[in-house]
Amino acid sequence: MLDAVQADALAEAFGLSIEAFLPADVTIPYVVARDTEIRTTTPELAAGSPPVDGERSWPLAERFVGRHLEPLLTRFEPGADRFCYHHEHEFTFVLQGAVDFTIKTPAGVHHEELGRGDCLHFQSSMPHRIRAHGREPAECIQVISSGATPLTAGQDWRSTGVFEANEAENGRARSIGRELSALRESRGWTIAQVARMVGLKDRHLEQIELGARRLPLDVLVRLAKCCTPVPGDKIVGYISLGKGITIHREDCSNVKSLRRNPERFTKVSWDGGSTRSFRVQIAVSSWDRPRLLEDVARTFAEHGANIVEYGGHVEDQLAKNWYVAEVGDVKALRSLLTALRNLDAVFDAFRVTPS
């Protein structure tokens, strides 16, 4: 019976898909990897991936078809100075020695030192580096989550990008370019089609895929004005011709009509490292009383919400006011609404969407 490694080699030799060499009901209940077998094999890299100086990795479950996790035994040497960037999440447990961990986030660069028995879990989509601390090598168990169920062996996650520390930004641009190119080709779209969808020139998109031009996220992604989503809302992405990807709330009334073109929807998620604020409109209904606006404004300030616009009127002692404020995420918004409802004379406070 063929294992996944042999099937992959045959598929490549004959120019066929690996599925042609696998039964329809592949079931492998477990895989045992012996230490003597692991350390006598040659560390492998995904096709087209550059070698990583000071680092060697051995896959621990490459024969397990259908896995969503990629466990590795990795040996780190002192002095490595390269950053990696790949999909999803990564977990690292230090078996021997000590390692230095560095990650570049929107909030800045963070450093950690880990010794034997320590572990960390992080978003590996951000540029990061793990290297041996001091003069002795270190060994770790690493587990990388896969974005899809792999049918091939090897470390495909590493092909998304490895680059020098002083070229981190350019390296990430190249990695994003490769991912964008792969995504476009998987959908069967030409450069001209995608360029028209997002409102870019063909040559600009070509430069982005080559890593020679930065990805203009402010052009490619925008928040829908009809439902004003904020972090924490369940969202969907809709490819608008000439406007890139528009982010809607899942419960947006316009999404139902847009479902007539299901091929233009794409999966999206909030960036957990985002530090920007988002504007929402909040309506506050209450009985009119002295110092009402002062108490409302103070509540906004205490919850870190900056009021950028407001209005309202009073009729028959009933005050109906609205405020446009900047909030961090849906959790902060809910906390603010709860505090507003607890104010004296206020009987309702809620989020307003244009739709």
Buried (B, 14 or more C-beta within 10 A) or exposed (E): EEBBBEBBBBBEEEEEEBEEBBEEEEEEEEBEBEEEEEEEEEBBBBEEBEEBEBBBBBBBBBBBBEBEBBBBBBBBBBEBEBBBBBBBEBBBBBEEBBBBBBBBBEEEEEEEEBEBEBEBEBBBBBBBBBBBBEEEBBBBBBBBBBEEEBBBBBBBBBBBBBBEBEEBEBBBBBBBBBBBBEEBEEEEBEBEBBBBBBBBEBEBBBBBBEBEBBBBEEEBBBBBEBBBBBBBBEBBBBBBEEBBBBBBBEEBEBBEEBEEEEEBBEEBEBBEEEEEBBBBBBBBBBBBEEEBEEBBEEBBEEBBBEBEEBEEEEEEEEBBBBBBBBBBBBEBBEBBBEBBBEBEEBEEBEBEBEB
